[in-house]
Amino acid sequence: MRVLLLLHIIGVVMFLGNIVTAAFWKVRADIKKDPVVIQQTVKNVMLADFIFTLPGLLLLIVSGTAMTVQSGYPMGTFNWFTVSLLLFVFTGILWLALLLPLQRSMIRHSARSINDGSLSTEYQKASRYWAIFGIAATLLPVVILYLMVTKAF
C-alpha cells in the first residue's frame, strides 16, 4: 500500500505540477506578444502534457484504483471519494474535449502569426478560451487534492 501511495503522490505532482507550470509559461509568452516565442511555448506546453500530465494521469488512475480495491472503500455512497472521482472525470473531459483542441489551434494560429508578424484574432480567441477552461481544469484537481487530503465527508 505504501508503494501505491508513493506512486499516487508522484502522479499528483506530475499532473498538477505540469498544469500549473504550463499555464505560467504560456502566460509569460503571451505577455511578450512575440509570435515566435508564443509558438515555441504552446508547442512545448503540448509536449509537456504528453511527457508529464498524461503519465501523471495514468499513475493517478492505476494507483488510485489499486488502493481503492485493496482498501475495500465503498464506491456506491456519496462521499469525498466519489465526488473526487466525478471531478476527476470532468477534468479529463475538459482536457480532452476542450484544452487539447485549443492547444492545437493555438499552435496552428501562432505559426501563421509568425509570418504576419502579429498575433491573429484566431490565436487570441483560442488563447482566451484556453485560459478560461484551463483555470477550471486547474482548480478542479486542487479541489480533488483538498478532498483527498482532508477526507472532508
Helices and strands as residue ranges (DSSP letters): H 2-32, H 35-48, I 49-53, H 54-71, H 80-94, I 95-99, H 100-116, H 121-150
